[in-house]
Amino acid sequence: MTLIDPTGTRQVYDVLRGGYELPVLHTIGQVVELCGTRTDLYVRFSYTPDDRDVAARRERESGNLLPGVPAWPLCPESWWGAGARVWIARQLARRAHLAHAGAEPWLVAGEVRGRGPDCEPLIAQINPLARINQRVLAEAEEDYAAWQTRGFRALAG
């Protein structure tokens, strides 16, 4: 179910399983804007934005229970020189394949509790902030490809 914010800001909210009412981000610019307000933001691909599903926290090969769920940092590292938009586009584009069969990209905050088997951060105490619309993934792939092409052209001279 989708609700329209009655305050007049025309923000669209989704009512999700678990009772969450979350805004939907429709552009990469909206993701960049939120990352400018805090440093603990991650993208998580799953059916629901939280970490209540214990099955999602089991490592597939060993069956061990992980201390959190996989998520990827969206706020750029201090050493990254290409700007927040390119970092965010890269993070979303490189993980876009995880949005399949109903799994959605979620913007969440959380506490890093460890690393997964592929060295991805495992976060717990998840605070879901927004659902990222699938169109943002396409926009991210375009932005990241354009940045890569620009870099290749500079190297090729």
N, C-alpha and C positions, 0 to 999 in steps of 0.2 A: 504494500500500500504506500502511496506517496502523498505527503501532506504539503501544502503551501504555507509558509510562515505568515501568520496573520499580522505581523508587525509592519508589513508593507515593504520589507526589504526584498521581497520576491525570491528569497532563498528556498530551494526545494529540499525537503527532508524525506528520508526513507524511514519507515517504521519497519524494523527488522525483528527476526526471532530474538527472543530475550528481552524485548521491550525497548531496544535502543531506538532513538530518533536521531539520525545522523544526517548532516548535510551531505550533498553530493557535489563533488568537485568535477567541473566539466572542462577545465583547461589546465594546462601545465602551469600557467601563470598563477592560478589559484593555489596550487601545491607550493610553488616557489614562495608566494606571499606568506603562507603558513609557516614554512621553514625559516622565514626571516624573523619569526616571533619566538622560536624556541629551538633548542639543539638536540632534543631527545626524540625526534620523529623517525618512524620506520614505516616501510611498506610491508604489509603482510598479505599473502594470498591464501584465502581460505573461504569456506562456506559461510562462516560467521566471523565477526570481528574480534571475538574474545578468545580466551584460552580454556574454556570450560570442557571442551572435548578432549578427554584424556587420550583417546586413540590417536589424535593428531600429535600428541607429545611422545609417542613411542617411536624409537629409532627402528627402522624397518629391518635392518640386517640382524641386529642383536636382540631386538625386542625390549631393550632397556628403556625405562621412563626417563625422558629428558627433563632438565630443570626449567624449561620454557619452550616456547614455540619459535620456529624460524621466522626471522624478519630481517630486512635489509635497511641500513641507514639511509635516510633521505637528505640529511643536512650535510653539506660538503665538509670534508676534512680541511684543516688549516693549510695544508700543503698544496691543495688543489688550486690551480691558477686560472682555470677556464670559466669560472663563475658558477653560481648556484644553479642556474637553469640547465647548463650542460651536465653538471653532476647529477641532478635529479633526472634529467632525460636519460642519461646513461644507466642509472640504477633501475629505472622503470623499463627501459628497452631491453636490458640484459636479463630481466626476469619476467618479461611479458608472456613467455611460454607457460608460466605457471597459472595463468588465467585460463582455465579450461573446465569444461563440464560443470559449470555453476560456481567454480571458485572465483572470487572477486578480489580485486586489490583494495585494501583498506589502509587508511592513514591512521596509525596508532602511535601512542607514546607508551613507554614501558621501561622496565628495569632489566638491564642485561644480566643474565644469570650464568652464562657460560657460552660455549661454542658448540655448534653441531658438527656432524661428521664431515661436512664440507667446509668447515671453519666459519659458517654463517653465525651471526649473533643469535642467541636463544634468549627471548625476552619473556618476562613474567610481569605480573601486576599490570596487565594491559589496560590502557585507557583508550577505547576507540574514539576517534575524532571525526572521521569522515569516510565515506565510500568514494573511491576514485572511479569515475566513469571510464568504461572501456575505450572511449574516444581519446582519452588522455594518453593511453598506451600507444595508440597510433601516432598521436602528435609527438610523443617522446621518441619514438623510433625515427620519425622524420627529422627532428631536431638533432638527435645523436648522429644519424647518418650524414647530415649536412656538416656537422662539426668534424666528423672523421674525414670527409672529403676535403674540407678546407685544410685540415692538417696534412693530408696526403699531398695536396697540391703544393703546399709550402715546402715539404720535404723533397718533392720531385723537381721543384724549381722550374 
